Amino acid sequence: MKIYFSIFMLLVLFVFFNPYKLESRKSPIVNDQKIEYLSSATPLPDEILNVGGYAKDRYKYYFGGDMSWEDALEIGKAVYEVRRGYGLDLNLILAIIEVESGWNINAKSHMNAEGLMQVLFFYKSGKALWADILTEQGVINADDDVFDPYVNIKSGIYIINHYLERHGSLEKALHAYLGAPQSKYYLAVKTNMEVIDIGLENDIQEN
């Protein structure tokens, strides 16, 4: 009897205290936020959903990993809301992100450019470049996370629009955005603008 009782107790301990038992985990794709977005009484515009899906696909293409729907739809929301306020071509913004960071939210260059649109908020020395200007113009707050998709895209769109207004030419504006007159960069962005297709009719054309 003692042997059977000992076996029984071991089974009880294994069932209730087994450190290797499986736990219920939410899928990184079908999570509560994704379900909430898709079943909302006020569905998101197609542009937000399509840009989010495009961002996920391209990130996986470049890095082999999965971007969360939370981040993907935040990117879509930022592009949708901000670029319309400036009247900018959708494919221009998507192409800049594609060329600059490959849709890596945490991208950081050796020159200290940061985020999806590789904005140079600070020089490597720590001296502010766009950080102060964007804060003074009310585009961002001083304590904002520059890698946050919404903050970064809002900043990048402000900057490219600033250069478009100053130079009146997409090529010159992109050279200024890059910080150097490199034809390869302009051609890369221009080519991506022409081939990107997220299944929506582009409402604004850039000269």
VENUR-V242401 format. One record per residue. N is the residue number from 1. RES is the residue in three letters. SS is DSSP state (~ for helix, > for strand, _ for the rest). D_CENTER is the distance of its C-alpha to the mean C-alpha in whole Angstrom. Layout:
N:RES:SS:D_CENTER, N:RES:SS:D_CENTER
This chain:
1:MET:_:64, 2:LYS:~:62, 3:ILE:~:61, 4:TYR:~:59, 5:PHE:~:58, 6:SER:~:56, 7:ILE:~:55, 8:PHE:~:54, 9:MET:~:52, 10:LEU:~:50, 11:LEU:~:49, 12:VAL:~:48, 13:LEU:~:46, 14:PHE:~:44, 15:VAL:~:43, 16:PHE:~:42, 17:PHE:~:41, 18:ASN:_:40, 19:PRO:_:37, 20:TYR:_:35, 21:LYS:_:35, 22:LEU:_:32, 23:GLU:_:30, 24:SER:_:28, 25:ARG:_:25, 26:LYS:_:22, 27:SER:_:20, 28:PRO:_:16, 29:ILE:_:16, 30:VAL:_:19, 31:ASN:_:18, 32:ASP:~:20, 33:GLN:~:17, 34:LYS:~:16, 35:ILE:~:20, 36:GLU:~:20, 37:TYR:~:17, 38:LEU:~:19, 39:SER:_:23, 40:SER:_:22, 41:ALA:_:25, 42:THR:_:23, 43:PRO:_:21, 44:LEU:_:17, 45:PRO:_:17, 46:ASP:~:17, 47:GLU:~:14, 48:ILE:~:12, 49:LEU:~:13, 50:ASN:~:13, 51:VAL:~:10, 52:GLY:~:8, 53:GLY:~:11, 54:TYR:~:11, 55:ALA:~:7, 56:LYS:~:9, 57:ASP:~:12, 58:ARG:~:11, 59:TYR:~:9, 60:LYS:~:13, 61:TYR:~:15, 62:TYR:~:14, 63:PHE:~:14, 64:GLY:_:16, 65:GLY:_:14, 66:ASP:_:12, 67:MET:_:9, 68:SER:_:10, 69:TRP:~:11, 70:GLU:~:10, 71:ASP:~:6, 72:ALA:~:6, 73:LEU:~:8, 74:GLU:~:7, 75:ILE:~:4, 76:GLY:~:8, 77:LYS:~:10, 78:ALA:~:9, 79:VAL:~:9, 80:TYR:~:12, 81:GLU:~:14, 82:VAL:~:13, 83:ARG:~:14, 84:ARG:~:17, 85:GLY:~:19, 86:TYR:~:19, 87:GLY:_:20, 88:LEU:_:18, 89:ASP:_:17, 90:LEU:~:14, 91:ASN:~:15, 92:LEU:~:15, 93:ILE:~:11, 94:LEU:~:10, 95:ALA:~:13, 96:ILE:~:12, 97:ILE:~:8, 98:GLU:~:10, 99:VAL:~:13, 100:GLU:~:12, 101:SER:~:9, 102:GLY:_:9, 103:TRP:_:6, 104:ASN:_:7, 105:ILE:_:5, 106:ASN:_:9, 107:ALA:_:10, 108:LYS:>:13, 109:SER:_:16, 110:HIS:_:20, 111:MET:_:20, 112:ASN:_:18, 113:ALA:_:15, 114:GLU:>:12, 115:GLY:_:8, 116:LEU:_:6, 117:MET:_:9, 118:GLN:_:11, 119:VAL:>:13, 120:LEU:_:16, 121:PHE:_:17, 122:PHE:>:20, 123:TYR:_:22, 124:LYS:_:23, 125:SER:_:26, 126:GLY:_:24, 127:LYS:_:25, 128:ALA:>:23, 129:LEU:_:22, 130:TRP:~:19, 131:ALA:~:19, 132:ASP:~:22, 133:ILE:~:22, 134:LEU:~:19, 135:THR:~:21, 136:GLU:~:24, 137:GLN:_:23, 138:GLY:_:21, 139:VAL:_:18, 140:ILE:_:17, 141:ASN:_:19, 142:ALA:_:20, 143:ASP:_:19, 144:ASP:_:15, 145:ASP:_:13, 146:VAL:_:11, 147:PHE:_:9, 148:ASP:_:8, 149:PRO:~:5, 150:TYR:~:8, 151:VAL:~:10, 152:ASN:~:8, 153:ILE:~:8, 154:LYS:~:11, 155:SER:~:13, 156:GLY:~:12, 157:ILE:~:13, 158:TYR:~:16, 159:ILE:~:17, 160:ILE:~:17, 161:ASN:~:19, 162:HIS:~:21, 163:TYR:~:22, 164:LEU:~:22, 165:GLU:~:25, 166:ARG:~:27, 167:HIS:~:27, 168:GLY:_:27, 169:SER:_:26, 170:LEU:~:23, 171:GLU:~:24, 172:LYS:~:25, 173:ALA:~:22, 174:LEU:~:20, 175:HIS:~:22, 176:ALA:~:22, 177:TYR:~:18, 178:LEU:~:19, 179:GLY:_:22, 180:ALA:_:24, 181:PRO:_:26, 182:GLN:_:25, 183:SER:~:25, 184:LYS:~:24, 185:TYR:~:20, 186:TYR:~:21, 187:LEU:~:22, 188:ALA:~:19, 189:VAL:~:17, 190:LYS:~:20, 191:THR:~:20, 192:ASN:~:17, 193:MET:~:17, 194:GLU:~:21, 195:VAL:~:19, 196:ILE:_:16, 197:ASP:_:17, 198:ILE:_:16, 199:GLY:_:19, 200:LEU:_:19, 201:GLU:_:21, 202:ASN:_:20, 203:ASP:_:22, 204:ILE:_:21, 205:GLN:_:23, 206:GLU:_:22, 207:ASN:_:25
